[in-house]
Amino acid sequence: MSDLRDKYLRAIAGAGDEAALEALRVQALGKKGEISLAMRELGRMSAEERQEAGPRLNALKDEINAALAARKAALADAALDERLRGEWLDVTLPARPRRQGTIHPVSQVTEEVTAIFADMGFAVAEGPQIESDWYNFDALNIPAHHPARAEMDTFYTHRAEGDDRPPHVLRTHTSPVQIRAMQAQGAPIRIIAPGRVYRADYDQTHTPMFHQVEGLAIDRDISMANLKWVLEEFVKAFFEVDAVDLRFRASHFPFTEPSAEVDIRCSWEGGTLKVGEGDDWLEILGSGMVHPHVLRAGGIDPEQWQGFAFGMGIDRIAMLKYGIPDLRAFFDSDLRWLRHYGFAALDVPSLHGGLSR
């Protein structure tokens, strides 16, 4: 029996593939295998012989099975190592240029705006995109008869017939974030609120979903002069010019008083926008001093605190800075457009390193 054991263990150790292993298994343990035939002989033995030979044959069978399994695993490991050597890839090599992804202009400009205002001490605040009617309109001093509250301009969520709860809307601006931030933090406060907003409009310069950033600063002695300085510094940094000329035009927004729309001096020579020079003016944002009703809605006493707010479209200023003619292309998922207007993934905007390298 020891000869049988040595014979098969040597053969198993020398098997070069799984087919050879299977042949050895059948030869040893198959129905007509040598060990199987030896086990059949147990019935012809006496009880004493069977008591001695039976355990030895079972142990031999178990040892052969274990050797077969171990050799099969070793062959599988060797095959895997060989395949991995053939499929080896140096992950430290730089990616192929044609396979590099690009950053969408909206994401890039959002980061640029965040970097500029962070340098002036503004934190980033966020809020839900589905808002209550109160946060989106009432808290911002927008009256019930205001056109913005009409269903032709605003996306209202569905309500079952007879539902008396206040309606919810897809937020039409990021101003509700200002209310939530005031309620959570109180005064003084200095934040920007970038994010998606929704309005029922669609043409070359309007889409049903777009992006805004709003700013809010509240303290005891803030004035329009502070607002003017902040916006001048932002425009100079964003458009990367040394000087800029801003024009404030009186306007009306329910949530600010006084309110002003802000234009920048520019030129359009050759169809290219140049900021800070020329005889043309371009509107870029709305602004004003926060209305006392809005301060109260945010839980802040207007007798003790005052502040300014402003808002602008991220998509719009991206179009102006990078010469993108059609807002709708931002959301077409056209890879050719994105490769043309996109930004390298590692070009993180910073004031010291440059916003648009």
Buried (B, 14 or more C-beta within 10 A) or exposed (E): EEEBBEBBBEBBEEBEEEEBBBEBBEBBBBEEBBBBEBBEEEEEEEEEEBEEBEEEBEEBBEEBEEBBEEBBEEBEEEEEEEEEEEEEEEEEEEEEEEEEEBBBBBBBBBBBBBBBBBBBEBBBBEBEBEBBBBBBBBBBBBEEEEEBBEEEEBBEEEEEEEEEEEBBBBBBBBBBBBBBBBBEBEBEBBBBBBBBBBBBEEEEBBBEBBBBBBBBBBBEEBEBEBBBEBBBBBBBBBBEBEEBBBEBEEBEBBBBBBBBBBBBBBBEEEEEBBBBBBEBBBBBBBBBBBBBBBBBBBEBEBEEBBBBBBBBBBBBBBBBBBEBEEBEBBBEEEEEBBEEBBBEEEBBBBEEEEBBE
